[in-house]
Amino acid sequence: MQPNFEAMTKRELITYALAHRNEAEPLRVLYRRRTPDSEAVWFQLPTTPAAEQEQFEQFKQMIQHKESQS
């Protein structure tokens, strides 16, 4: 009897998939849950300390926004 992959958290699915590498279904479920590229945020590698700091601040704002949504 297979576990209910749809009910598992992402972390549980990853753990299961790593422990059962010959099973494709947990990977299919993980793939369906991925963030579409249209929603992804792409960053360039910062080239100056100021750009690095600015990017770090953007990351912090994104994390705070995500946390406030949940």
Sequence and secondary structure as in RCSB ss.txt:
>XXXX:A:sequence
MQPNFEAMTKRELITYALAHRNEAEPLRVLYRRRTPDSEAVWFQLPTTPAAEQEQFEQFKQMIQHKESQS
>XXXX:A:secstr
    GGGS HHHHHHHHHH TT  HHHHHHHHHS  GGG        SHHHHHHHHHHHHHHHHHHHHH 
